[in-house]
């Protein structure tokens, strides 16, 4: 019984340390490309998956100049982790470890419809 | 006689134009005698760019901060460096080893100019980075913003010869930021709708629209690096 309790405590401690990002090198970074389709002005586009994202970027791949924005939402909520960051054509942001999983999203605010590419890293 | 005077006037104007163009070209060449020509801009959505080895001629001609000797204080801090290596390199061919610190804000935020493959990035010690095709900087498109509790934090890159940028609000508000190291930054208490600046010697101003996303619920705890 003591051994079982010890194992449970160890597993809980490891889970907590993992959430806190104490072992950042434990897993290689994964690139999650999303969106990449035509979206209308002001429509946020994400892939709806939940991860511990460490960076997110928005890219406009066409000609001309399009005002793009990126943000992270706390997973399964409409609460932004931080206010969106916006720029013409390319914007990227890095995020420190966070206690909750997040969803990555991108949008644009130029004209009617444009393709915007998102790339979240976790 | 009048015809002769008109011809002389045209010749004088032509001569002045040629001299001006010659001067600009000469300055560019003097600024970048051994620099590579501008490459085809990287395609960020492919995430496969090779970081550049040196700023190109167009970047050096446009941005004086890249022409000065690199110093220890120009190095990106660890977090920004890691982000530049992992994202700005593959996305736009940026080389963090070529960064120059442009300015430090009153709040201690450092802004760095990082050249890339046909792009130039403005990287913040606080996390965000924006990148612009080199040839779009002169058109005013090197600008980025984020809503902050007191209003909006906005900034960007400007070419040589721009001393200040003006941020304009929908209600006629204005705020002016001084450019330093080809960059500028301002925290404004209103919602900007445009940024404008005038380059020394230019006949007209450059102005581009900007847009602040609508207010949305945001986590209350500051979580930046």
Interface residues (C-beta under 8 A of the other chain):
Chain A: X29 X31 X33 X36 X42 X55 X57 X59 X61 X65 X67 X69 X71 X74 X78 X79 X80 X81 X82 X83 X84 X85 X86 X87 X88 X89 X90 X91 X92 X93 X94 X95 X96 X98 X107 X109 X110 X117 X119 X121
Chain B: X43 X44 X45 X47 X79 X80 X82 X83 X86 X87 X88 X91 X92 X119 X127 X128 X129 X130 X131 X132 X133 X136 X139 X141 X142 X143 X144 X145 X146 X147 X148 X208 X209 X210 X211 X212 X213 X214 X216 X217 X218 X219 X223 X224 X225
